[in-house]
Amino acid sequence: MRTIVFCKTTAKETQTFFIKAGGKVYFLFKQNFKKSNKDFFSKGVSIDSIGDYSNAHSYSVKKTLDKLPQYIRYIEKEYNISIYKRTKNKTNKQYKRKSEISRWDNLFWETA
């Protein structure tokens, strides 16, 4: 499933931004209403195109795109989900702890 960021106008002068990841919707932040943000984010923007500023022709859209990564990383930590590809790759790797390595070395030397 594609991960998208979208916004909804919740009050007269307030836009609320959400992220839809893994079939669930998570709240990101609220900010003052800007028509250019509504036009850009209302249908949803893929997580892969958040760093691409070529389609953003407004200063407010660029500033919003700058804010999104830090809020997305917070959602990843808070709800223990993987949104970015880098985070998915990091969680798939299994690291051995030093204590596990030293136990195996001690066991090897005791039996030899």
JONOR-V137918 format. One record per residue. N is the residue number from 0. RES is the residue in one small letter. SS is DSSP state (~ for helix, > for strand, _ for the rest). PHI is phi in whole degrees, -180 to 180 (NA if undefined). Layout:
n = {N,N}
res = {RES,RES}
ss = {SS,SS}
phi = {PHI,PHI}
//
This chain:
n = {0,1,2,3,4,5,6,7,8,9,10,11,12,13,14,15,16,17,18,19,20,21,22,23,24,25,26,27,28,29,30,31,32,33,34,35,36,37,38,39,40,41,42,43,44,45,46,47,48,49,50,51,52,53,54,55,56,57,58,59,60,61,62,63,64,65,66,67,68,69,70,71,72,73,74,75,76,77,78,79,80,81,82,83,84,85,86,87,88,89,90,91,92,93,94,95,96,97,98,99,100,101,102,103,104,105,106,107,108,109,110,111}
res = {m,r,t,i,v,f,c,k,t,t,a,k,e,t,q,t,f,f,i,k,a,g,g,k,v,y,f,l,f,k,q,n,f,k,k,s,n,k,d,f,f,s,k,g,v,s,i,d,s,i,g,d,y,s,n,a,h,s,y,s,v,k,k,t,l,d,k,l,p,q,y,i,r,y,i,e,k,e,y,n,i,s,i,y,k,r,t,k,n,k,t,n,k,q,y,k,r,k,s,e,i,s,r,w,d,n,l,f,w,e,t,a}
ss = {_,_,_,>,>,>,>,>,>,>,>,_,_,>,>,>,>,>,>,>,>,_,_,>,>,>,>,>,>,>,>,>,_,_,~,~,~,~,~,~,~,_,_,_,>,>,~,~,~,_,_,_,_,_,_,_,_,_,~,~,~,~,~,~,~,~,~,~,~,~,~,~,~,~,~,~,~,~,~,_,_,_,_,_,~,~,~,~,~,~,~,~,_,_,_,_,_,~,~,~,~,~,~,~,~,~,~,~,~,~,~,_}
phi = {NA,-77,-95,-129,-112,-142,-129,-134,-86,-98,-132,-60,-124,-132,-112,-115,-104,-131,-127,-108,-135,64,83,-112,-109,-118,-76,-104,-166,-117,-154,-64,-70,-135,-63,-65,-66,-63,-65,-78,-103,-65,-87,105,-124,-65,-64,-72,-100,-69,-82,-94,-97,-68,-91,-89,-105,-118,-64,-68,-68,-64,-64,-67,-63,-69,-76,-59,-57,-69,-71,-67,-63,-64,-63,-60,-73,-67,-103,55,-121,-112,-107,-77,-63,-63,-69,-63,-66,-67,-76,-75,-73,-112,-104,-88,-81,-61,-66,-68,-66,-68,-64,-68,-65,-64,-64,-63,-73,-72,-84,-82}
//
